[in-house]
Each structure stands twice: as C-alpha cells, then as structure tokens.
C-alpha cells in the first residue's frame, strides 16, 4: 500500500476524481452515483488506514509537491492528528452513503467536503490549512445548491461569513511566512505566534465550528443541509488543534479569553434555544448542537484542555451525524421517533455517547484553573444543565407525538446512534482510538475500556451506563410480573398536570410577603458588623469555648 508522498496526495486526489465523475452523471443515476462515491471513499480510506498503521509505529510521512512562491511549499504531512481527522471525515462520508435519496451532484459535493477536510488535516503549513478549509466551503455551497435546486440567502450569508473568517487564518499564515520564512507548524520559532496573529486564527476556527447555527435542520427530503455541519466540524477541529500545536504550552491570554467568551456564550445560547423550542424537535436539536459546538471552542485556549477539546469534538461530530433522525421527523413511525429521541438525548449530552465524558472533562479542566476560570466554569455548567433538561423535554415530546409511518428510518442516523451507544459503553476505548491520536496519549488516561480520565476529572461512563441498563431491565421485569403498565407521556387534555415548578409558585407567593423583609435585616446586620471587625472572632471563640469546655 502507498504510504509515502503519493499516498498522502492520493487521499484527496481520489476523492476529487470521484467528485468530478459524480458531478457529470445525470440526476436520475442515483445508484451509480452512490457506487462511484463509495468506491472513492473506500480507496481513500484504505490509503488513510495504511498511513495510520505507519504513524502508529512512530513514523511521520511527509511529501513536498513544489513551491507556489519561493519559500512557500505545498507540504503534506501525515502525522497522528492529520490522519485521525482524515479517518473521521472519511467515516462521516461513508455514513452519508446510507441515505439513498441523494442525487449524484450531492454525492459530488460531499466528496469535495471530505477532500477539503483531508487537505486541511494533512496540510503541513497554515497555507494548506486555509486551502482545505476553503475547499470545504465550496463543497458545502455546492451541496446546498444541489439539494435545494438553488442557493438561498441564508446559505450565501453563511458562506460569506465563513469565508471572511477564514481570511483571518490566511493573515497569520502570510505574516509568519514573511517574518519567519515558513508557516510550517513544526518549524515555527518559539513565541513567534503572538496574540495579534493567534487571535484571528482562533476566530476562524470558532466561526467554522459555529457554522452549526445555520447548517443543520433539513426541511425537504432531498436536501442535504444537515450534512454540511458534519463536514464543517472536522475542519474546525483541525484549525483549533493546529493552533494549540503552534502556540506551544500556553496560549496568549487574549486568545484564551476570546475563545472562552465566544464558546461559553454560544453554549448558553444554544441550550436556552433548545429549551425554548423543546416542542419542535428540529429547532430543539439545532439548539442542542449549537450548545455542544460551544464546548470545544470555549476550551480551545485553556491550558491542559487537549483531552477535553478532543472528546468534545468527537462527541459533536457523532451528534451531528445523528441529526437526520430529528431533522425529518414529520411522518416518522414509532421506531423513527424512538431514534429521533435517542439522537436528541445524545446531542443533549446524556450518557448515551461521549457527550457526558466531554462535559465531565471540560468542567474538570475549568475547575482546575482556579478562580480565574470561575466564569467559564459557571457558564459551561449552566449550559450543560439546561441542555440536558431541554433534550429530555424534546425527546419526550417526540415520543409522545406518534403517528402513522410515512418516512423510513434514516439508516445513516441509525448507524451514528449505534456508534454513539458503543462509545458510551466504552469511553476509554473510544479515547484510545480517537483522543489519543488527536492530542497525544499523554493527554488522556484510560485505565480500562469503561473509564476515561483527564486532567481534573474521571468518568467511569461505561459502568454507569451498564448499571442504568440493568436497573431499567429490572424495573421493566418487575412491572411485567406485577402486571403493571409503565406510565406513558400524554400531551394535551386533562391528563396533563402542572410541573412541580408551577405548583411551587403558590407556596412561593404565600411566603413571599414574609421573606421580603429578610434581605433588609441581613443588610442591616452586615452594615453593623463592618465597623466591628473583632466581634465576629469573639462570637466564634465563644461558641468554640462552649463546645470545648462543656
């Protein structure tokens, strides 16, 4: 198998050849388009696997393909990060083939998106990183146009925003080339990436990750807008992880603060959007994905957060791949609605995937930073709580709103949900296969297949999931033996009772009059204690004497 420079260039090259072939096929030749796309993805995956085997043995495969201008070379590098992201992008493209309603031009656009992700991942310098991201933008625009028959204003606006943000990546690349003679990630002098250069780079990755705010949520059976997000996430992850690699040990403070503010605000906004529209699975699911996208952005500038960023990226990609389950929920039968409910719970961060692992590791890293990271810890914690509650509400609404089956179960979403459940049972094994190659084996520790451990936190998710399943089976078995039916969700009618929060308002109103005077008394006592600093010590000493000398 080719593992040298030809193998590196062959991965995106095969995908682009397959894209050109699919683009030239007539619209009615869907089976042939799927066959061509499948062959291209299989051949590229075979090359990527052969590179992964070489990289796992400690080798770093490089290939130079000339220079655009003197000093600016077309360098591809097959390191651990690049090969792993390429495999994830190829896997996402392979899952897309399970959807049989796409036309050949949509398959061509998907291949272009995957090729762009591979170029960005395997690029050895910032210029090729920019080129791969731009290729992904073009593929996304073509994908939307092929699915809808035209390019809408929202798609054009998203393209313009992402293109403008990526210019922030080209600026530091050109500047590094001018002052250092190279933009190679491994050859940059220490400290050369100051905050004026790192900040636009970070914003480019954040905007690329937050393309989820526009991309998901297909309305028509033919459209492929939901897959645009699946193509955007790997490229955004590469941009942010390469930035951490170029920065070295610590990121500039301005970059850390900017990413924390953008990511934290996005996580809260998406969670509240999902809570507000929990009755509409399409809007709720989009909000959950937006909230999940904020986590890797918020943690990308935090020290020792490599494992948390990588786990959050993998969890987000799986949740996006499962999004078609709730994107076309209208007319879905019983199993389709159960699949949609599971996909919503996965997007909400419940222990049905790596979402809970990302939450635990992210909060642990934020807590380990001390008081300076308290705002980030509070923001991410609040976003996690609201997103979890919103996903439970949305899943309940989906299951309770059953109807006659009109749409078949989405096989691509089913495969993503199964993959997520496997990762939930074995988070340690998933970390060894994905997180370790992405950020290095030293960043994450997996004592066994059911446990993942990072700086500041440990999550034995596999054991908890298995215990929860056994408990659920025990409850169902007892209910069947006692001939008791499990409660069913009821939406509408007299069976719907007010929530405990609403019932608690009456108690709050009855106690409100008396409780209003409490803050005033506390304020007066505090004002009296300020000019008497020794009184508190005397009071504590008196109580201590009572307990010690009784």
LINHU-V360118 format. One record per residue. RES is the residue in three letters. PHI is phi in radians with two decimals (NA if undefined). PSI is psi in degrees with one decimal (999 if undefined). D_FIRST is the distance of its C-alpha to the first C-alpha in whole Angstrom. Layout:
res phi psi d_first
RES PHI PSI D_FIRST
RES PHI PSI D_FIRST
This chain:
res phi psi d_first
UNK NA 144.2 0
UNK -1.26 121.9 4
UNK -2.18 2.1 6
UNK -1.65 -148.0 9
UNK -1.09 -36.4 12
UNK -1.14 -38.2 10
UNK -1.15 -38.3 8
UNK -1.10 -47.4 12
UNK -1.25 -24.8 13
UNK -1.20 -28.0 11
UNK -1.09 -58.7 12
UNK -1.24 -28.4 16
UNK -1.11 -45.9 16
UNK -1.09 -40.2 15
UNK -1.13 -39.9 17
UNK -1.23 -36.2 20
UNK -1.12 -44.6 19
UNK -1.09 -36.5 20
UNK -1.13 -42.2 23
UNK -1.11 -39.9 24
UNK -1.12 -47.4 24
UNK -1.11 -36.1 26
UNK -1.14 -31.1 28
UNK -1.47 -8.0 30
UNK -1.33 148.7 30
UNK -1.12 156.9 34
UNK -1.10 -27.4 35
UNK -1.47 -6.6 35
UNK -1.56 61.8 32
UNK -1.23 -41.3 31
UNK -1.11 -42.4 29
UNK -1.15 -38.3 27
UNK -1.09 -42.1 26
UNK -1.13 -38.4 25
UNK -1.13 -45.8 23
UNK -1.11 -44.7 21
UNK -1.10 -39.9 21
UNK -1.12 -41.1 19
UNK -1.13 -41.9 16
UNK -1.12 -45.4 16
UNK -1.14 -37.8 16
UNK -1.16 -43.9 14
UNK -1.13 -43.1 11
UNK -1.14 -38.6 12
UNK -1.14 -37.0 12
UNK -1.09 -42.6 8
UNK -1.11 -41.0 7
UNK -1.14 -38.5 10
UNK -1.14 -41.4 10
UNK -1.10 -37.9 7
UNK -1.16 -38.5 9
UNK -1.10 -37.9 12
UNK -1.11 -42.9 11
UNK -1.15 -40.4 11
UNK -1.19 -35.5 14
UNK -1.13 -20.6 16
UNK -1.57 6.6 16
UNK 1.73 1.1 18
UNK -1.50 150.3 15
UNK -2.13 112.4 16
UNK -1.57 128.0 13
UNK -2.24 154.3 16
UNK -2.65 125.4 16
UNK -1.85 134.4 19
UNK -2.15 46.0 20
UNK 1.56 -174.0 24
UNK -2.20 135.9 27
UNK -1.23 -49.6 29
UNK -2.32 163.0 32
UNK -0.97 123.5 33
UNK 1.63 -14.1 31
UNK -1.95 97.0 29
UNK -1.70 156.5 26
UNK -1.57 91.1 23
UNK -1.93 124.0 21
UNK -1.89 138.2 18
UNK -2.35 124.3 17
UNK -1.68 74.9 15
UNK -1.62 -177.2 17
UNK -1.09 -44.7 18
UNK -1.10 -48.2 21
UNK -1.12 -43.8 18
UNK -1.17 -39.2 15
UNK -1.14 -45.5 18
UNK -1.12 -37.5 20
UNK -1.09 -42.3 17
UNK -1.13 -38.7 16
UNK -1.13 -42.8 20
UNK -1.13 -39.8 21
UNK -1.18 -37.9 18
UNK -1.11 -42.1 20
UNK -1.08 -41.0 23
UNK -1.13 -37.4 22
UNK -1.14 -38.4 21
UNK -1.13 -30.4 24
UNK -1.14 -24.0 26
UNK -1.22 -15.6 25
UNK -1.25 -16.2 27
UNK -1.51 116.8 30
UNK -1.58 -4.0 31
UNK -1.66 3.8 34
UNK -1.40 146.7 32
UNK -1.58 164.7 32
UNK -0.99 -37.3 29
UNK -1.20 -29.7 30
UNK -1.19 -39.8 30
UNK -1.09 -38.8 26
UNK -1.09 -42.2 26
UNK -1.13 -38.9 27
UNK -1.11 -41.2 25
UNK -1.11 -37.4 22
UNK -1.15 -41.0 24
UNK -1.06 -44.9 25
UNK -1.15 -40.0 21
UNK -1.08 -40.5 20
UNK -1.09 -41.0 23
UNK -1.09 -39.8 22
UNK -1.19 -40.4 18
UNK -1.11 -43.7 20
UNK -1.11 -39.0 23
UNK -1.26 -39.3 20
UNK -1.59 -5.8 18
UNK -1.11 134.3 21
UNK -1.55 -5.3 22
UNK -2.50 173.3 26
UNK -1.21 -24.5 28
UNK -1.20 -45.6 28
UNK -1.21 -30.2 25
UNK -1.07 -43.4 26
UNK -1.13 -42.9 29
UNK -1.10 -41.2 27
UNK -1.14 -39.6 24
UNK -1.14 -39.2 28
UNK -1.17 -37.0 29
UNK -1.08 -40.3 27
UNK -1.10 -37.2 27
UNK -1.08 -43.7 31
UNK -1.13 -42.2 31
UNK -1.09 -38.4 29
UNK -1.13 -41.4 31
UNK -1.12 -41.8 34
UNK -1.15 -35.6 32
UNK -1.13 -43.4 32
UNK -1.16 -42.3 35
UNK -1.15 -36.5 37
UNK -1.24 -34.0 35
UNK -1.36 -35.2 36
UNK -1.80 -10.2 40
UNK 1.49 -10.7 40
UNK -2.75 166.4 41
UNK -1.81 116.3 41
UNK -1.36 172.0 43
UNK -1.14 -38.1 45
UNK -1.10 -40.4 44
UNK -1.15 -41.8 40
UNK -1.12 -39.8 41
UNK -1.11 -43.0 43
UNK -1.09 -40.9 40
UNK -1.10 -43.7 37
UNK -1.13 -42.7 40
UNK -1.11 -46.1 40
UNK -1.17 -38.7 37
UNK -1.12 -43.3 36
UNK -1.10 -38.5 39
UNK -1.17 -36.8 38
UNK -1.19 -23.7 35
UNK -1.08 -26.9 37
UNK -1.16 -21.2 38
UNK -1.44 -34.8 34
UNK -1.21 -33.6 34
UNK -1.06 -53.1 38
UNK -1.14 -30.5 36
UNK -1.09 -46.0 33
UNK -1.16 -39.0 36
UNK -1.18 -42.3 38
UNK -1.10 -38.4 36
UNK -1.11 -35.3 34
UNK -1.32 -41.3 38
UNK -1.61 -25.0 39
UNK -1.98 -12.1 36
UNK 1.41 2.4 34
UNK -2.81 152.9 31
UNK -2.08 18.6 30
UNK -1.16 131.0 27
UNK -1.09 -32.2 27
UNK -1.55 -7.5 27
UNK -1.99 6.6 29
UNK -1.28 134.7 32
UNK -1.12 152.8 35
UNK -1.14 132.9 37
UNK 1.41 2.2 39
UNK -1.30 -24.6 39
UNK -1.55 80.7 38
UNK -1.36 174.2 41
UNK -1.13 -33.4 42
UNK -1.09 -24.6 43
UNK -1.59 -38.1 40
UNK -1.29 -30.4 38
UNK -1.14 -50.1 40
UNK -1.11 -31.4 39
UNK -1.08 -47.1 36
UNK -1.13 -40.4 37
UNK -1.12 -36.6 39
UNK -1.06 -44.9 36
UNK -1.16 -37.9 33
UNK -1.15 -44.7 36
UNK -1.13 -39.0 37
UNK -1.10 -41.0 34
UNK -1.17 -36.8 34
UNK -1.48 10.0 37
UNK -1.09 -13.9 36
UNK -1.06 -20.7 37
UNK -1.17 -20.0 40
UNK -2.02 -37.2 40
UNK -1.21 -49.2 37
UNK -1.26 167.2 37
UNK 1.78 57.3 40
UNK -1.18 142.6 39
UNK -1.92 -26.4 43
UNK -1.90 149.8 42
UNK -1.09 -26.9 40
UNK -1.54 -21.6 37
UNK -1.24 154.2 37
UNK -2.16 29.7 34
UNK -1.08 -32.2 35
UNK -1.10 -29.5 34
UNK -1.38 -16.6 30
UNK -1.03 -39.9 31
UNK -1.14 -39.3 32
UNK -1.10 -29.3 29
UNK -1.41 -27.5 27
UNK -1.35 -33.4 29
UNK -1.12 -46.9 29
UNK -1.06 -40.1 25
UNK -1.12 -43.0 26
UNK -1.10 -39.7 30
UNK -1.10 -40.3 28
UNK -1.11 -43.7 26
UNK -1.05 -45.9 29
UNK -1.24 -40.2 31
UNK -1.25 -35.5 29
UNK -1.17 -33.0 28
UNK -1.11 -43.8 32
UNK -1.09 -37.2 32
UNK -1.17 -40.7 29
UNK -1.27 -31.5 31
UNK -1.26 -27.8 35
UNK 1.60 -135.6 34
UNK -1.28 -48.3 36
UNK -2.18 138.4 39
UNK -1.48 152.9 39
UNK -1.01 147.2 42
UNK -1.05 -36.8 45
UNK -1.11 -38.1 45
UNK -1.19 -43.7 42
UNK -1.05 -45.5 42
UNK -1.17 -43.7 45
UNK -1.09 -46.0 44
UNK -1.17 -38.3 41
UNK -1.12 -41.6 43
UNK -1.17 -46.8 46
UNK -1.12 -48.8 44
UNK -1.17 -43.1 41
UNK -1.12 -43.8 45
UNK -1.12 -38.8 47
UNK -1.15 -41.8 44
UNK -1.07 -43.4 43
UNK -1.18 -43.7 47
UNK -1.07 -47.0 47
UNK -1.10 -40.2 45
UNK -1.11 -43.3 46
UNK -1.24 -31.8 50
UNK -1.10 -43.0 49
UNK -1.12 -39.2 47
UNK -1.16 -40.4 50
UNK -1.15 -37.9 52
UNK -1.96 38.8 51
UNK -1.11 -23.3 50
UNK -1.33 -16.5 51
UNK -1.91 106.0 49
UNK -1.08 -31.0 45
UNK -1.17 -46.4 44
UNK -1.24 -39.0 46
UNK -1.12 -43.2 45
UNK -1.10 -39.2 42
UNK -1.10 -43.1 41
UNK -1.07 -39.9 43
UNK -1.13 -39.5 42
UNK -1.19 -38.9 38
UNK -1.08 -43.4 40
UNK -1.09 -43.2 41
UNK -1.14 -32.4 38
UNK -1.20 -24.0 37
UNK -1.22 -25.2 39
UNK -1.13 -54.6 38
UNK -1.11 -30.1 35
UNK -1.19 -45.6 37
UNK -1.13 -33.2 40
UNK -1.64 -5.2 38
UNK -1.15 -25.4 36
UNK -1.76 0.9 38
UNK -1.49 139.5 40
UNK -1.16 144.5 39
UNK 1.09 23.9 37
UNK -1.83 19.7 36
UNK -1.04 -47.2 32
UNK -1.13 -42.4 32
UNK -1.11 -41.1 34
UNK -1.12 -44.1 33
UNK -1.16 -43.0 29
UNK -1.13 -41.3 31
UNK -1.11 -37.5 33
UNK -1.13 -46.8 30
UNK -1.14 -42.3 28
UNK -1.08 -40.6 31
UNK -1.15 -41.8 32
UNK -1.11 -41.1 29
UNK -1.14 -41.6 29
UNK -1.11 -37.6 33
UNK -1.19 -39.3 32
UNK -1.16 -27.2 30
UNK -1.49 -4.9 33
UNK -1.07 -33.0 35
UNK -1.01 -19.0 35
UNK -1.11 -37.6 37
UNK -1.81 -7.7 40
UNK -1.22 -29.2 40
UNK -2.24 61.5 41
UNK -1.40 -21.0 43
UNK -1.09 127.1 46
UNK 1.44 5.1 47
UNK -1.34 145.3 44
UNK -1.44 -163.9 46
UNK -1.08 -49.7 46
UNK -1.21 -32.9 42
UNK -1.11 -37.6 41
UNK -1.28 -35.3 44
UNK -1.11 -41.7 43
UNK -1.10 -40.9 39
UNK -1.12 -40.1 40
UNK -1.10 -42.6 42
UNK -1.10 -41.2 40
UNK -1.11 -38.6 38
UNK -1.16 -40.7 41
UNK -1.15 -36.5 41
UNK -1.13 -44.2 37
UNK -1.14 -28.6 38
UNK -1.38 -3.9 41
UNK 1.55 16.1 40
UNK -1.28 164.6 41
UNK -1.27 49.4 39
UNK -1.99 14.6 37
UNK -3.02 -154.0 34
UNK -1.58 4.4 33
UNK -1.08 -43.7 36
UNK -1.16 -38.5 38
UNK -1.06 -42.5 36
UNK -1.11 -39.2 36
UNK -1.13 -47.4 40
UNK -1.11 -46.9 40
UNK -1.15 -40.5 38
UNK -1.13 -45.8 39
UNK -1.15 -35.8 43
UNK -1.12 -41.9 42
UNK -1.14 -43.7 41
UNK -1.09 -39.9 44
UNK -1.18 -31.2 46
UNK -1.30 -10.5 45
UNK -1.42 -9.6 46
UNK 1.57 -162.8 50
UNK -1.15 -24.8 52
UNK -1.13 -24.9 51
UNK -1.81 13.5 48
UNK -1.07 -43.7 51
UNK -1.02 -40.8 51
UNK -1.15 -41.0 47
UNK -1.08 -43.9 47
UNK -1.15 -43.3 50
UNK -1.10 -47.7 48
UNK -1.20 -37.8 45
UNK -1.10 -44.1 47
UNK -1.12 -42.2 49
UNK -1.07 -39.5 46
UNK -1.13 -42.7 45
UNK -1.13 -47.5 48
UNK -1.16 -40.7 49
UNK -1.12 -40.1 45
UNK -1.09 -46.8 46
UNK -1.11 -40.0 49
UNK -1.15 -39.4 48
UNK -1.15 -36.5 45
UNK -1.14 -42.8 48
UNK -1.11 -45.1 50
UNK -1.14 -41.6 48
UNK -1.13 -39.6 46
UNK -1.10 -43.0 50
UNK -1.13 -36.9 51
UNK -1.17 -46.4 48
UNK -1.17 -36.6 48
UNK -1.31 -18.3 52
UNK -1.71 46.2 52
UNK -1.18 160.6 51
UNK -2.84 -175.0 51
UNK -1.14 143.7 50
UNK -1.35 123.4 47
UNK -2.15 -36.8 46
UNK -1.75 136.9 42
UNK -1.25 161.1 39
UNK -1.18 133.1 37
UNK -1.28 114.3 35
UNK -1.22 -33.5 31
UNK -1.15 -40.7 29
UNK -1.18 -37.7 32
UNK -1.08 -43.4 32
UNK -1.10 -39.2 29
UNK -1.16 -39.5 29
UNK -1.14 -42.9 32
UNK -1.07 -43.0 31
UNK -1.07 -39.3 28
UNK -1.16 -41.4 31
UNK -1.13 -37.6 33
UNK -1.10 -42.9 30
UNK -1.14 -30.7 30
UNK -1.19 -39.1 34
UNK -1.28 -32.2 34
UNK -2.23 67.1 31
UNK -1.14 -31.8 31
UNK -1.14 -42.9 30
UNK -1.12 -39.8 27
UNK -1.10 -36.8 26
UNK -1.16 -38.4 27
UNK -1.13 -37.9 25
UNK -1.39 -29.2 22
UNK -2.07 -55.4 23
UNK -1.16 -43.8 26
UNK -1.01 -51.8 25
UNK -1.11 -28.8 21
UNK -1.26 -44.7 23
UNK -2.18 5.0 26
UNK 1.75 142.2 26
UNK -1.14 -23.5 26
UNK -1.29 -16.6 30
UNK -1.37 -21.3 31
UNK -2.40 143.7 31
UNK -2.15 127.8 32
UNK -2.14 95.7 32
UNK -1.03 -34.8 34
UNK -2.68 179.7 33
UNK -1.15 -25.9 31
UNK -1.64 1.9 34
UNK -2.31 137.6 35
UNK -2.15 136.5 34
UNK -2.33 130.7 36
UNK -2.31 -178.2 36
UNK -1.07 115.2 38
UNK 1.61 -3.9 42
UNK -2.79 152.1 41
UNK -2.36 138.3 40
UNK -2.32 104.8 39
UNK -1.45 60.0 39
UNK -1.09 -37.4 38
UNK -1.06 -43.1 36
UNK -1.19 -38.1 40
UNK -1.17 -41.2 42
UNK -1.13 -45.0 40
UNK -1.10 -41.4 40
UNK -1.11 -39.5 44
UNK -1.14 -39.5 45
UNK -1.13 -43.0 43
UNK -1.11 -39.5 45
UNK -1.13 -41.6 48
UNK -1.12 -41.3 48
UNK -1.12 -38.3 48
UNK -1.12 -43.1 51
UNK -1.10 -43.7 53
UNK -1.13 -38.7 52
UNK -1.14 -43.6 53
UNK -1.11 -40.3 56
UNK -1.10 -39.5 57
UNK -1.20 -39.5 56
UNK -1.15 -35.5 59
UNK -1.55 3.1 61
UNK 0.99 44.9 61
UNK -1.94 135.8 60
UNK -1.54 141.1 58
UNK -1.26 145.4 56
UNK -1.13 143.4 57
UNK -1.97 146.9 56
UNK -1.25 136.4 55
UNK -2.21 122.6 58
UNK -1.91 120.9 58
UNK 1.53 161.9 61
UNK 1.50 -179.7 65
UNK -1.33 -11.6 67
UNK -1.29 -17.2 65
UNK -1.37 117.1 63
UNK -1.74 151.9 64
UNK -1.14 149.2 64
UNK -1.18 161.1 62
UNK -1.01 -32.0 63
UNK -1.10 -42.2 63
UNK -1.20 -42.1 65
UNK -1.13 -28.3 67
UNK -1.31 -11.3 67
UNK -1.13 -34.3 69
UNK -1.09 -43.5 72
UNK -1.10 -40.0 72
UNK -1.12 -40.2 71
UNK -1.16 -38.3 74
UNK -1.19 -34.1 77
UNK -1.59 -8.8 76
UNK -1.08 -40.5 75
UNK -1.07 -43.8 79
UNK -1.28 -32.9 79
UNK -1.31 -18.7 76
UNK -1.13 -26.8 76
UNK -1.42 -14.3 79
UNK -1.13 -47.7 76
UNK -1.01 -36.8 74
UNK -1.10 -43.2 78
UNK -1.14 -40.5 79
UNK -1.09 -42.0 76
UNK -1.10 -41.4 76
UNK -1.14 -42.0 80
UNK -1.10 -40.9 79
UNK -1.11 -42.7 76
UNK -1.09 -34.7 78
UNK -1.26 -32.4 81
UNK -1.34 -22.9 79
UNK -1.04 -48.3 77
UNK -1.37 4.5 81
UNK -2.23 73.9 81
UNK -1.18 -23.9 78
UNK -1.51 -11.2 79
UNK -1.15 -40.3 80
UNK -1.09 -42.1 77
UNK -1.13 -40.0 77
UNK -1.12 -39.6 80
UNK -1.15 -44.3 79
UNK -1.12 -40.1 76
UNK -1.12 -36.8 78
UNK -1.13 -44.3 81
UNK -1.12 -40.0 79
UNK -1.10 -39.2 77
UNK -1.15 -36.9 81
UNK -1.07 -40.1 82
UNK -1.37 -33.0 79
UNK -1.44 -31.6 79
UNK -1.87 8.4 83
UNK -1.26 999 84
